């Protein structure tokens, strides 16, 4: 059986690099936003003056901790990818 002919177009390596950079930037943005949301939920009960609203927000500390930990994890993955890319080049 004969081999197939060679491809006529060469792959462009730039597309993969652009997609990887975009994915890393989105990961960093998600990490920053989740960290800010988590900190906001955890800290806001100390600044709310209404006792009823303060109690409602204080009961959502589990959500705040989850958002904070998830945001820090996203940022950790982002920085790990950046360190791997800089040491690999």
C-alpha positions in Angstrom: 0.0 0.0 0.0 1.5 3.4 -0.9 2.1 6.1 1.6 -0.1 9.2 1.6 1.3 12.3 0.1 2.9 15.0 2.3 0.8 17.8 3.6 0.8 21.0 1.5 0.4 23.4 4.4 2.9 23.7 7.3 1.4 24.0 10.8 1.6 27.4 12.4 3.1 27.1 15.9 1.7 30.5 16.8 -1.9 29.4 17.2 -1.1 27.0 20.0 1.0 29.5 21.8 -1.8 32.2 21.6 -4.4 29.7 22.8 -2.2 28.7 25.7 -1.5 32.3 26.7 -5.2 33.1 26.5 -6.1 30.1 28.7 -3.4 31.2 31.3 -4.7 34.7 31.4 -8.3 33.5 31.9 -7.1 31.3 34.7 -5.4 34.2 36.4 -8.5 36.4 36.0 -10.7 33.7 37.5 -8.3 33.2 40.4 -8.2 36.9 41.1 -12.0 37.3 41.0 -12.7 34.2 43.1 -10.1 35.4 45.7 -11.7 38.8 45.9 -15.2 37.3 46.2 -14.0 35.0 48.9 -12.4 37.8 50.9 -15.4 40.0 50.4 -17.8 37.4 51.8 -15.5 36.6 54.7 -14.7 40.2 55.7 -18.1 41.9 54.9 -19.9 40.9 58.1 -17.5 43.1 60.1 -18.5 46.2 58.0 -22.3 45.7 57.7 -24.2 47.8 60.3 -27.6 46.0 60.1 -27.6 43.1 62.6 -30.1 41.1 60.5 -28.0 41.4 57.3 -24.8 40.8 59.2 -26.2 37.5 60.5 -27.2 36.4 57.0 -23.8 37.2 55.5 -22.0 35.6 58.4 -23.8 32.3 57.8 -22.3 32.2 54.3 -18.7 31.8 55.5 -18.5 28.3 53.9 -19.1 29.9 50.5 -16.5 32.5 51.2 -13.8 30.0 52.2 -14.6 27.8 49.2 -14.2 30.8 46.8 -11.0 31.9 48.6 -9.4 28.4 48.4 -10.5 27.9 44.8 -9.2 31.3 43.8 -5.8 30.6 45.4 -5.7 27.2 43.7 -6.3 28.8 40.3 -3.6 31.4 41.0 -1.2 28.6 42.1 -1.8 26.7 38.8 -1.3 29.9 36.9 2.0 30.7 38.5 3.1 27.1 38.2 2.5 27.2 34.5 4.3 30.5 34.2 7.4 29.1 36.0 7.3 26.0 33.9 7.1 28.0 30.7 9.9 30.4 31.7 12.3 27.5 32.8 11.5 25.5 29.7 12.4 28.3 27.3 
